[in-house]
Amino acid sequence: MGDTGTPQTAQEWAKLQQDADYEQARDDGAIPEPETGPACPDCGLAGDIHPTYYHWWIRLEPEDPEPLAAHTVPPRQRWYLDSNGTAWNSQDDEPDPGQTCRISHGLVCSRAERPDLAQWLTARTAASEVRAALLPPQLRMQGDASQSGSQVA
């Protein structure tokens, strides 16, 4: 790599892409090749196995009993399928209104280690506190007055 750490050759760029793909696959809970059957090797439940754009595979929960409203699923846990069956994770992008998504089986597998979504909730709470602190005083006081008003009544 050059002095700035930027890849200089096609091989260096390929290695950088491979490393980035590996890191994303690991974070997403993907596997390097499709498993032989639809059943989870940990719990035995069936799922849908789809390729990803980084050439790994992800086992998704079935859409039954109904698709999940994407806005109810935490960031980095929302999976979508393209028309060719390739799965992709929207990472931190906000879903469109009414959009549905899938989740990985690993997120709900009864016998697998799952990500700690409390970290997501803690981060969202902290962000809300920051946004609330930026509100004009009269808006913050409205919230306080409505609470104290309900206590008086």
ROSE-4610 file (N, C-alpha, C; in Angstrom, 1 decimal, always signed):
// ROSE-4610
residu = [M/M/M/G/G/G/D/D/D/T/T/T/G/G/G/T/T/T/P/P/P/Q/Q/Q/T/T/T/A/A/A/Q/Q/Q/E/E/E/W/W/W/A/A/A/K/K/K/L/L/L/Q/Q/Q/Q/Q/Q/D/D/D/A/A/A/D/D/D/Y/Y/Y/E/E/E/Q/Q/Q/A/A/A/R/R/R/D/D/D/D/D/D/G/G/G/A/A/A/I/I/I/P/P/P/E/E/E/P/P/P/E/E/E/T/T/T/G/G/G/P/P/P/A/A/A/C/C/C/P/P/P/D/D/D/C/C/C/G/G/G/L/L/L/A/A/A/G/G/G/D/D/D/I/I/I/H/H/H/P/P/P/T/T/T/Y/Y/Y/Y/Y/Y/H/H/H/W/W/W/W/W/W/I/I/I/R/R/R/L/L/L/E/E/E/P/P/P/E/E/E/D/D/D/P/P/P/E/E/E/P/P/P/L/L/L/A/A/A/A/A/A/H/H/H/T/T/T/V/V/V/P/P/P/P/P/P/R/R/R/Q/Q/Q/R/R/R/W/W/W/Y/Y/Y/L/L/L/D/D/D/S/S/S/N/N/N/G/G/G/T/T/T/A/A/A/W/W/W/N/N/N/S/S/S/Q/Q/Q/D/D/D/D/D/D/E/E/E/P/P/P/D/D/D/P/P/P/G/G/G/Q/Q/Q/T/T/T/C/C/C/R/R/R/I/I/I/S/S/S/H/H/H/G/G/G/L/L/L/V/V/V/C/C/C/S/S/S/R/R/R/A/A/A/E/E/E/R/R/R/P/P/P/D/D/D/L/L/L/A/A/A/Q/Q/Q/W/W/W/L/L/L/T/T/T/A/A/A/R/R/R/T/T/T/A/A/A/A/A/A/S/S/S/E/E/E/V/V/V/R/R/R/A/A/A/A/A/A/L/L/L/L/L/L/P/P/P/P/P/P/Q/Q/Q/L/L/L/R/R/R/M/M/M/Q/Q/Q/G/G/G/D/D/D/A/A/A/S/S/S/Q/Q/Q/S/S/S/G/G/G/S/S/S/Q/Q/Q/V/V/V/A/A/A]
num = [1/1/1/2/2/2/3/3/3/4/4/4/5/5/5/6/6/6/7/7/7/8/8/8/9/9/9/10/10/10/11/11/11/12/12/12/13/13/13/14/14/14/15/15/15/16/16/16/17/17/17/18/18/18/19/19/19/20/20/20/21/21/21/22/22/22/23/23/23/24/24/24/25/25/25/26/26/26/27/27/27/28/28/28/29/29/29/30/30/30/31/31/31/32/32/32/33/33/33/34/34/34/35/35/35/36/36/36/37/37/37/38/38/38/39/39/39/40/40/40/41/41/41/42/42/42/43/43/43/44/44/44/45/45/45/46/46/46/47/47/47/48/48/48/49/49/49/50/50/50/51/51/51/52/52/52/53/53/53/54/54/54/55/55/55/56/56/56/57/57/57/58/58/58/59/59/59/60/60/60/61/61/61/62/62/62/63/63/63/64/64/64/65/65/65/66/66/66/67/67/67/68/68/68/69/69/69/70/70/70/71/71/71/72/72/72/73/73/73/74/74/74/75/75/75/76/76/76/77/77/77/78/78/78/79/79/79/80/80/80/81/81/81/82/82/82/83/83/83/84/84/84/85/85/85/86/86/86/87/87/87/88/88/88/89/89/89/90/90/90/91/91/91/92/92/92/93/93/93/94/94/94/95/95/95/96/96/96/97/97/97/98/98/98/99/99/99/100/100/100/101/101/101/102/102/102/103/103/103/104/104/104/105/105/105/106/106/106/107/107/107/108/108/108/109/109/109/110/110/110/111/111/111/112/112/112/113/113/113/114/114/114/115/115/115/116/116/116/117/117/117/118/118/118/119/119/119/120/120/120/121/121/121/122/122/122/123/123/123/124/124/124/125/125/125/126/126/126/127/127/127/128/128/128/129/129/129/130/130/130/131/131/131/132/132/132/133/133/133/134/134/134/135/135/135/136/136/136/137/137/137/138/138/138/139/139/139/140/140/140/141/141/141/142/142/142/143/143/143/144/144/144/145/145/145/146/146/146/147/147/147/148/148/148/149/149/149/150/150/150/151/151/151/152/152/152/153/153/153]
x = [+0.8/+0.0/+0.9/+0.3/+1.1/+1.3/+2.0/+2.3/+1.0/-0.1/-1.3/-2.2/-1.7/-2.5/-3.5/-3.5/-4.5/-3.9/-4.7/-4.2/-3.7/-2.6/-2.0/-2.2/-2.4/-2.5/-3.9/-4.2/-5.5/-5.5/-4.4/-4.4/-4.7/-4.1/-4.3/-5.8/-6.4/-7.8/-8.7/-8.3/-9.1/-9.0/-7.8/-7.6/-8.4/-8.4/-9.2/-10.7/-11.2/-12.6/-12.9/-12.0/-12.2/-12.2/-11.4/-11.4/-12.7/-13.1/-14.3/-15.5/-15.6/-16.7/-16.7/-15.5/-15.4/-15.9/-15.5/-15.9/-17.5/-18.0/-19.5/-20.2/-19.7/-20.3/-20.3/-19.2/-19.1/-20.1/-20.2/-21.1/-22.6/-22.9/-24.2/-24.7/-23.7/-24.0/-24.1/-23.5/-23.5/-22.5/-22.7/-21.8/-21.1/-19.9/-19.1/-19.7/-20.5/-21.1/-22.4/-23.3/-24.6/-24.5/-25.4/-25.5/-26.2/-26.1/-26.7/-28.2/-28.8/-30.3/-30.8/-32.1/-32.7/-32.8/-32.5/-32.6/-31.4/-31.6/-30.5/-29.8/-28.4/-27.7/-27.7/-28.1/-28.2/-29.5/-30.6/-31.9/-32.8/-32.5/-33.3/-34.4/-34.7/-35.8/-35.4/-36.3/-36.1/-36.0/-35.2/-35.1/-34.9/-34.8/-34.5/-33.1/-32.3/-30.9/-30.7/-30.1/-30.0/-28.5/-28.1/-26.7/-26.8/-25.6/-25.5/-24.6/-24.6/-23.8/-22.3/-21.9/-20.5/-20.1/-21.0/-20.7/-20.6/-21.3/-21.6/-23.1/-23.5/-24.9/-25.5/-26.8/-27.5/-28.8/-29.1/-30.3/-31.3/-32.4/-33.5/-34.7/-35.3/-36.5/-37.6/-38.5/-39.6/-40.5/-41.2/-42.1/-43.3/-43.6/-44.8/-44.6/-45.6/-47.0/-47.2/-46.4/-46.6/-45.3/-45.1/-43.8/-43.7/-42.5/-42.2/-42.2/-42.8/-42.7/-41.3/-40.6/-39.2/-38.9/-39.8/-39.5/-39.5/-40.0/-40.1/-38.8/-38.0/-36.8/-35.6/-34.7/-33.5/-32.6/-31.9/-30.9/-29.9/-29.4/-28.4/-29.1/-30.4/-31.0/-32.1/-32.2/-33.2/-32.6/-33.2/-32.8/-33.9/-33.4/-34.3/-33.8/-34.7/-34.4/-34.6/-33.6/-33.8/-34.5/-34.9/-35.7/-35.0/-33.6/-32.8/-32.6/-33.2/-33.1/-31.9/-31.1/-29.9/-30.4/-29.9/-30.2/-29.2/-29.7/-28.9/-29.4/-28.5/-28.8/-28.7/-29.7/-29.7/-28.9/-28.2/-27.3/-28.1/-27.7/-28.4/-29.4/-29.7/-30.6/-32.0/-32.7/-34.1/-35.0/-36.0/-36.8/-37.9/-38.4/-39.4/-40.7/-41.7/-42.9/-43.6/-44.1/-44.8/-43.9/-42.6/-41.7/-41.6/-41.5/-41.3/-39.9/-39.5/-38.2/-38.2/-37.0/-36.8/-35.8/-35.6/-34.5/-33.8/-32.5/-31.7/-32.2/-32.1/-32.5/-31.6/-30.3/-29.4/-29.9/-30.7/-31.2/-32.2/-32.9/-33.9/-33.7/-32.6/-32.3/-32.2/-32.9/-33.0/-31.6/-30.8/-29.5/-28.3/-28.4/-27.3/-27.0/-25.8/-25.6/-26.2/-26.9/-27.5/-26.9/-27.0/-26.4/-27.2/-26.5/-27.1/-27.8/-29.1/-29.8/-30.1/-29.7/-29.8/-28.8/-27.7/-26.8/-27.5/-28.3/-29.0/-30.0/-30.7/-31.7/-31.0/-29.9/-29.1/-28.7/-28.2/-27.7/-28.9/-30.0/-31.2/-31.7/-31.6/-32.1/-31.1/-29.8/-28.9/-29.1/-29.4/-29.6/-30.9/-31.9/-33.1/-32.9/-32.0/-31.7/-31.0/-30.1/-29.4/-30.4/-31.3/-32.3/-33.2/-33.6/-34.5/-33.8/-32.5/-31.7/-31.6/-31.8/-31.7/-33.0/-34.1/-35.4/-35.4/-36.1/-36.3/-36.9/-36.5/-37.0/-38.5/-39.3/-40.7/-41.3/-40.7/-41.2/-40.8/-39.7/-39.3/-40.3/-40.6/-41.5/-42.9/-43.3/-44.7/-44.8/-43.7/-43.7/-43.8/-43.0/-42.9/-44.3/-44.9/-46.2/-47.3/-47.3/-48.3/-48.2/-47.0/-46.8/-47.2/-46.8/-47.2/-48.7/-49.3/-50.7/-51.5/-51.0/-51.7/-51.5/-50.5/-50.3/-51.2/-51.4/-52.3/-53.7/-54.2/-55.6/-55.8]
y = [-1.2/+0.0/+1.2/+2.3/+3.6/+4.2/+5.3/+6.0/+6.4/+6.6/+7.1/+5.9/+4.7/+3.5/+3.1/+3.8/+3.6/+2.5/+1.4/+0.4/+1.0/+0.4/+0.9/+0.0/-1.3/-2.3/-2.9/-3.6/-4.4/-5.4/-6.1/-7.1/-6.5/-5.3/-4.7/-4.2/-3.7/-3.4/-4.6/-5.7/-7.0/-7.5/-7.4/-7.8/-6.9/-5.6/-4.7/-5.1/-5.3/-5.7/-7.0/-8.0/-9.3/-9.1/-8.3/-8.1/-7.4/-6.4/-5.7/-6.7/-7.5/-8.5/-9.4/-9.9/-10.9/-10.2/-9.0/-8.3/-8.1/-7.7/-7.5/-8.8/-9.9/-11.2/-11.7/-11.5/-11.9/-11.1/-9.8/-8.9/-9.3/-9.7/-10.0/-11.4/-12.2/-13.6/-14.5/-14.2/-15.0/-16.1/-17.1/-18.2/-18.3/-18.8/-18.8/-19.6/-20.6/-21.4/-21.9/-22.2/-22.7/-24.0/-24.2/-25.5/-26.5/-27.7/-28.8/-28.8/-28.3/-28.4/-27.1/-27.0/-25.7/-25.7/-26.9/-26.9/-26.4/-25.6/-25.0/-26.1/-26.1/-27.1/-27.0/-25.9/-25.7/-26.1/-25.7/-25.9/-26.8/-27.0/-27.9/-27.3/-26.0/-25.3/-24.9/-25.0/-24.6/-23.1/-22.7/-21.3/-21.2/-20.0/-19.8/-19.3/-20.1/-19.7/-18.9/-17.7/-16.9/-16.4/-16.2/-15.6/-14.1/-13.6/-12.1/-11.5/-10.2/-9.6/-9.7/-10.1/-10.3/-11.7/-12.5/-13.9/-14.9/-14.5/-15.4/-15.7/-16.5/-16.9/-16.6/-16.3/-16.0/-16.8/-17.4/-18.1/-17.1/-16.9/-15.9/-16.7/-16.0/-16.6/-16.5/-17.5/-17.5/-16.3/-15.9/-14.7/-15.0/-16.3/-16.7/-16.4/-16.0/-15.9/-14.7/-13.7/-12.5/-11.7/-10.9/-10.1/-9.2/-8.8/-7.9/-6.5/-5.6/-4.1/-3.7/-3.2/-2.9/-1.9/-0.9/+0.1/-0.5/-1.7/-2.3/-3.2/-3.3/-4.1/-3.2/-3.5/-2.6/-2.5/-1.4/-1.3/-2.4/-2.7/-3.8/-5.2/-5.3/-6.6/-6.7/-5.7/-5.7/-6.3/-7.4/-8.0/-7.9/-7.7/-7.6/-8.5/-8.9/-9.8/-9.1/-9.1/-8.6/-9.6/-9.2/-10.1/-11.3/-11.3/-12.5/-13.4/-13.1/-13.9/-13.5/-12.5/-12.1/-11.3/-11.7/-11.0/-9.8/-8.7/-7.6/-7.0/-6.5/-5.9/-4.4/-3.7/-2.2/-1.4/-2.2/-1.5/-0.5/+0.8/+1.8/+2.6/+2.3/+3.1/+2.9/+4.0/+4.0/+3.4/+2.5/+1.9/+2.9/+2.6/+3.5/+3.1/+4.1/+3.8/+2.6/+1.7/+0.5/-0.6/-0.4/-1.4/-2.6/-3.8/-5.0/-5.6/-6.4/-7.0/-8.4/-9.0/-10.3/-10.1/-11.1/-11.1/-12.5/-12.4/-13.7/-14.6/-15.9/-16.9/-16.8/-16.5/-16.4/-15.4/-14.4/-13.4/-14.1/-15.1/-15.7/-17.2/-17.8/-19.2/-19.4/-20.4/-20.7/-21.3/-21.7/-22.3/-21.6/-20.4/-19.7/-18.4/-17.9/-16.7/-15.6/-14.7/-13.6/-12.3/-11.3/-10.0/-9.3/-8.5/-7.8/-6.6/-6.7/-5.5/-4.4/-4.7/-3.7/-2.6/-2.9/-1.8/-0.9/-1.4/-0.6/+0.3/-0.3/+0.5/+1.5/+1.2/+2.2/+3.4/+3.1/+4.1/+5.0/+4.4/+5.1/+6.0/+5.5/+6.3/+7.5/+7.3/+8.4/+9.4/+9.0/+9.9/+10.7/+10.1/+10.8/+11.9/+11.5/+12.5/+13.7/+13.5/+14.6/+15.4/+14.8/+15.6/+16.4/+15.8/+16.4/+17.7/+17.5/+18.7/+19.8/+19.5/+20.6/+21.3/+20.8/+21.4/+22.8/+23.7/+25.0/+24.9/+25.7/+25.6/+25.6/+26.3/+26.3/+25.0/+24.2/+22.9/+21.9/+22.0/+21.1/+21.4/+22.7/+23.0/+22.5/+22.5/+21.9/+20.5/+19.7/+18.3/+18.2/+19.1/+19.1/+19.5/+20.6/+21.1/+20.1/+19.4/+18.4/+17.2/+16.9/+15.9/+16.4/+17.6/+18.1/+18.4/+18.8/+19.0/+17.7/+16.6/+15.4/+14.9/+15.3/+14.9/+15.7/+17.0/+17.8/+17.3/+16.9/+16.5/+15.3]
z = [+0.0/+0.0/+0.0/-0.5/-0.6/+0.8/+0.8/+2.1/+2.9/+2.1/+2.8/+3.3/+3.0/+3.4/+2.3/+1.2/+0.1/-0.8/-1.1/-2.0/-3.3/-3.8/-5.0/-6.2/-6.0/-7.0/-7.0/-8.1/-8.2/-7.1/-6.8/-5.7/-4.4/-4.1/-2.8/-2.7/-3.8/-3.7/-3.5/-4.2/-4.0/-2.5/-2.0/-0.6/+0.4/+0.1/+0.9/+0.9/-0.4/-0.6/+0.2/+0.0/+0.7/+2.2/+2.8/+4.2/+4.6/+3.9/+4.2/+4.1/+3.1/+2.9/+4.1/+4.5/+5.6/+6.9/+7.1/+8.4/+8.4/+7.2/+7.2/+7.3/+6.7/+6.8/+8.2/+8.9/+10.3/+11.2/+10.9/+11.7/+11.4/+10.2/+9.8/+10.2/+10.6/+11.0/+9.8/+8.7/+7.4/+7.5/+6.6/+6.6/+5.2/+5.1/+3.9/+2.7/+3.0/+1.9/+2.4/+1.4/+1.8/+2.5/+3.5/+4.2/+3.4/+3.7/+2.8/+2.9/+3.9/+4.0/+4.6/+4.6/+5.2/+6.7/+7.3/+8.8/+9.4/+10.5/+11.3/+12.0/+11.9/+12.5/+14.0/+14.6/+16.0/+16.6/+16.0/+16.6/+15.8/+14.5/+13.6/+12.9/+13.2/+12.5/+11.1/+10.2/+8.8/+8.6/+7.7/+7.3/+5.8/+5.3/+3.8/+3.7/+3.0/+2.8/+1.5/+1.6/+0.4/+0.3/-0.9/-1.1/-0.8/-0.4/-0.2/-1.3/-1.4/-2.4/-2.1/-0.9/-0.6/-0.7/-1.3/-1.7/-0.5/+0.6/+1.7/+1.7/+2.7/+2.7/+4.0/+4.0/+5.3/+5.3/+6.5/+6.8/+7.3/+6.6/+7.0/+7.6/+8.5/+9.1/+8.0/+8.0/+7.0/+7.2/+6.2/+6.3/+7.1/+7.3/+8.0/+9.5/+10.2/+9.8/+9.0/+9.1/+8.2/+8.2/+7.1/+7.0/+8.2/+8.5/+9.6/+9.1/+9.8/+9.4/+9.7/+8.7/+8.8/+9.9/+10.2/+11.2/+12.6/+12.8/+14.1/+14.4/+13.3/+13.4/+13.6/+14.6/+14.8/+13.6/+13.5/+12.4/+12.4/+11.3/+11.0/+11.2/+11.4/+11.5/+10.4/+9.6/+8.5/+7.2/+6.7/+5.5/+4.4/+3.2/+2.1/+1.0/+0.1/-1.0/-2.3/-3.2/-4.5/-5.4/-6.5/-7.4/-7.8/-7.7/-8.0/-6.8/-5.7/-4.5/-3.6/-4.0/-3.2/-2.0/-0.8/+0.4/+0.6/+1.2/+1.5/+2.8/+3.6/+4.9/+4.7/+5.2/+5.0/+6.0/+6.9/+7.9/+8.7/+8.6/+9.4/+8.7/+7.4/+6.6/+7.2/+7.2/+7.7/+6.6/+7.0/+6.0/+5.5/+4.3/+3.7/+4.5/+4.5/+5.2/+4.6/+5.4/+5.0/+4.5/+4.5/+4.0/+5.0/+4.4/+5.2/+5.0/+6.0/+5.9/+6.5/+6.4/+7.1/+8.1/+9.0/+10.0/+9.8/+10.2/+10.1/+11.2/+10.9/+11.9/+13.1/+12.9/+14.0/+15.1/+14.7/+15.6/+16.6/+16.2/+17.1/+17.3/+16.9/+17.1/+18.6/+19.1/+20.5/+21.0/+20.1/+20.6/+20.1/+19.6/+19.1/+19.9/+19.9/+20.6/+19.7/+20.4/+19.6/+19.9/+19.0/+19.3/+20.5/+21.2/+22.3/+21.8/+21.6/+21.1/+22.1/+23.3/+24.4/+24.1/+23.4/+23.0/+22.0/+21.1/+20.2/+20.9/+21.9/+22.6/+23.5/+24.1/+24.9/+24.0/+22.8/+21.9/+21.4/+21.2/+20.8/+21.9/+23.1/+24.3/+24.4/+24.3/+24.4/+23.3/+22.1/+21.0/+21.3/+21.9/+22.2/+23.3/+24.3/+25.3/+24.7/+23.8/+23.1/+22.3/+21.6/+20.8/+21.7/+22.9/+23.8/+24.4/+24.7/+25.2/+24.3/+23.0/+22.0/+21.7/+22.3/+22.1/+22.7/+22.1/+22.8/+24.1/+25.1/+26.5/+26.6/+25.7/+25.8/+25.5/+24.6/+24.3/+25.4/+26.0/+27.1/+28.3/+28.5/+29.6/+29.4/+28.1/+27.8/+28.3/+28.0/+28.4/+29.9/+30.6/+32.1/+32.6/+32.0/+32.5/+32.4/+31.3/+31.1/+32.1/+32.5/+33.4/+34.8/+35.2/+36.5/+36.6/+35.4/+35.4/+35.7/+35.1/+35.3/+36.8/+37.4/+38.8/+39.7/+39.4/+40.2/+40.2/+39.0/+38.8/+39.5]
